[in-house]
């Protein structure tokens, strides 16, 4: 009986975690560069003669996994918009704790203080740390991520490269998606720089959330949740039946 209750309870926990991921995906269906969350169910090894199953629910610092497929790329014509063309290439940003993290979000802006940041406010990293842009008349980003400006008051012939976006590759590395929607190297560390990475300037990669699939997943998850809840009710009924059999007539 205990094993039946445990199986049902862990199943309910798993489907609650899955529902949270589905809700987050729906909320970010139009977020630039968003990678859809995925919940993975891990089977734990045999212990005590029985198989134990546990849902890998998101911890405080991470989501279980993310869909790595590329979203649709749309042209915007804005010189600070960039789209990463390879699925394993990431833009390096500074996480809130000061460490390196990675994103596909390319709607960049220059703040009043001259720092370059993503649309969700993370500082963009260059060859020597967070990128700072001097006052300029015009700015362009090359296909290799190099940032060129015409200094304020200068002529077009005065264009100069001030920094380069730090583009990295996650090939051969284990990364995990954080609750901050950034990718992190599992266990710490940094990804190697991809010197061959290319970007499409004046374009943005959209969210890779497939709303049709999300709605299907939501319905399937709800039905599975109901099955697990009914299993708990059945366990209660069986327990009450066994208890009534054991009662001594008074």
Buried (B, 14 or more C-beta within 10 A) or exposed (E): EEEBBBBBBBBBBBBBBBBBBBEBBBEBBEBBBBBBBBBEBEEEEEEEEEEBEEBBBBEEEBBBBBBBEBBEBEEBEBEBBBBBBBEBBBBBBBBEEEEBBBBBBBBBBBEEEEBBBBBBEBBBBBEEEBBBBEEBBEBBBBEEBBBBBBBEEBEEEEBEEBBBBBBBBBEEBEBBBBEBBBBBBEEEEBBEBBEEBBBBBBBBBBBBBBEEEBEEBBEEBEEBBEEBBEBBEEBEEEEEEEEEEEEEEE
